[in-house]
Amino acid sequence: MRWIVGALILLLVAVTFRLGLLAYSMYALLATIALSRFFANRWSGDLQAQRQMNATQVGVGAKVAVVVQVDNRGKLPVPWMLLEDLLPRRALIHVPPPLEVTGQRLQLVSFRSQGKKTIMYQMKCHRRGYYQIGPLIAETGDVFGLYRRYRVLSEPSFLTVLPEVVPLTGFDIASRRPIGEVLMSYQLFEDPTRIRGVREYQAGDPFNRIHWKATASTGTLHSKVYEPSTVAGVTMLLDFHKDGYDRADEPVRSELAVTAAASIAGAVCEMGQQIGLFTNGRDAADRIRTEGWTHQQLHSRREAQAAGMRDRSDRLRPVVVPTERGDVQLIRILETLARVEKTDGLTFPQLVQESAARMPQSATVVAMLSMVTPQHAIALSNLQNRGFAVTAIVNVFEEHRFAELAGPLVAEGIEVRQLKDRAAIPDLCNNCMVH
């Protein structure tokens, strides 16, 4: 526009003062600008692109191949075109980055009439997350550099990287009821440490179940009857408020919390028990815009790079996977954990208040915390008073810091365990650390 205004002003001056050479030059410049605009619009308007990925949901450590094919449907050749398949900034920072890219996702190309170009690259997934792949943006212009045209050529794709599930060596978080008893509607196995009674021997009873005192006193064989296991599943409360994580420790501590939660979910599902997840984090799918995509005209490269991305979410509701038992429950929880992001919305006490009515009392509440305040301890204590069995896992490395944070919880009679580092995850649910 500035070129056009300047040329028109000079043309007016040339006509006023009868400067023929200058007038001729301005006519030529205006014609060049018009042709440049026309050709740049045609070049970008005739392009179409399609992206293919060999997977949209993978685990940590997997590799994903991306192929983007760009077609020039017009009859005019394109002298130059800068193509870039966008990736979010957070996927490319840190060492190693969450998505390690090999290959060229940014290319300067030219097209023949009806020509095609292919962009190929590969991503290695180092960290769980929900990533927007694309859109493909194109930048072109005339050969004189007078006019630029930016355009979104394809819709984005989305990649879900599931968190790592670390096998646990044992699971000793049992639903020990603080108030009353829970009727066990699903008995997975019996607890040999808890004898419920004695009955007469039946064919097939193992010899280690024979009650020798009762056999000696009655003269007939009697067998022990054990209580069913008190493990009745787990409801996890994951605190993902920004204030709970020191920026100097990020993203290590938050990713460790997600990995521990995924590992507990995997162990509980393997035992056939119910499992659920409540978190005050935000769902990345709520933040990323997925509707209303158009191949719109943009006015700057910054607009093109920000196309379709939403940086904030106003969500103030918990992200919930209801506590249930089933073959697909683990996948639901892993997908949710893959998408969860830290937020400054709900605090942990508010999360407990919002979620308490939706949690079954038959399942142990496991709270994953990186910060403990008196309000945190009171919220969990209120759950215990309502009949829930509560265990807290404190996500902190230093022993003295763990002792400080565990103090308010221990004072309320809550079982506390320490999540020190990734090496501690396999034994996290074996023995009570503080009670």
C-alpha positions, 0 to 999 in steps of 0.5 A: 500500500505504501508503494502505491500511495508513493507512486500515485503522489509522484505521478501526480507531481509528474503530471502537474509539472509535466515531467514525462520521464518521471510520469513514465517511470511511475506508470511502469512502477504501478503496473509492476505493483499490480502484476506483482500483486496479481501473480503473488495471489495466484501463486499462493491461491493455487496451492493445496497441501495434505499432511500424513502421520504414521501415528497420532498416539504414541508412547514416550521414546517413539518416533513419528514420521510426518509427510506433507505433500504440496500441490500446485493446481495452477497453470502458472509456475511459482518462482519461490515459496517458503513452506514451514510446518509449524510446531509449538514452541514448548515442543522445541525447548529444553534439552532434550526437547519434547519433540526432537525433529530430524529432517526439514520442516522449513523449506524454500522451494519453487514449483513448475506448472502442476508441480508437486513438492514433499516435505518429510521429517521425523519426530522423536518423542522425549516427553508426554504431551498433546502437540499441535503439528502444523498448520503448514504456512506458505510465504511467497511474493513477487520477484522484486520484493514489493509484495508478500503473501502469507497463507495457511495451506493445511489444517493442523494434526494432533499428536498425543504422547502418552506418559511412561508407565513404570512397573511397580514392585508392589502395591501396599496402599490399601483401603483401610477405612477410618470410619465403618466398613466397606462391603466388598462387591468385587473380591480379587484375592484373599489376604492370608494375614487376616483370618475371618473364621474357621470351617470344616475341611473341603476337598481341594483346600491346600494344607497350609490353610488347615487350622491345626488347633481346631482340628486337634480340638474337634478331631476333624480337619478344619480350614482357615477362611481369610478376609478378602483383600482390602484393596478397593481401587484408587482415586488419584488427586493430581495437584497441577496448580502453577504455585505448587511447582518451583520454576527452577525444578520445571519441567522435571517435578511436574513430569515426575508427578504425571509419570508416578500417577500413570504408574499407579494407574497401571498397577491398579488396572493390572489388579483389576481394580477401579481407578479414577483421576481428578486434577485441577490442571487444564486439558490441552485440547481445551486450549488448542483451537480445533474448529473454524479452520480456513485457508485464510489470507494473513498479513505477516509471518507472526500472524501465520505462526500464531494461526489457530493457537490459543495461549490461555484457557479460562477453564475453572472445572476439574479435569475428571476421569470417573473412578471405574473398572474396565479394560479401557480405563487405563487408556482414558487416564493415560490420554488425560495425563498426556494432555494435562497442563499446569494452570493458575485456576483451581487450587487444590483445596477447591479441587477436593471440594469440587470432586468429593461428591463424585468420588466413591468411598470404596476407593483409596484417595491418593493425593499427588502433591508438590506443595503442602499448606495447612489448607491442603492438610485440612482438605484431605483431613475433611475427606478422612472425616467423611469416610475416605481412606487417604494417602498423600504422595509428596513430590519433593527431592530433599529429605528436609523439605519432605519432612517440612511438607509432611508435617501438617499431613501427619498431624492430621493422621494422613499416611504420607509417602515421598516421591524423590525421583524416578528411581523411587517410583517402583517402590513408591507404593510398597511401604508407608514412609510416614504415618 
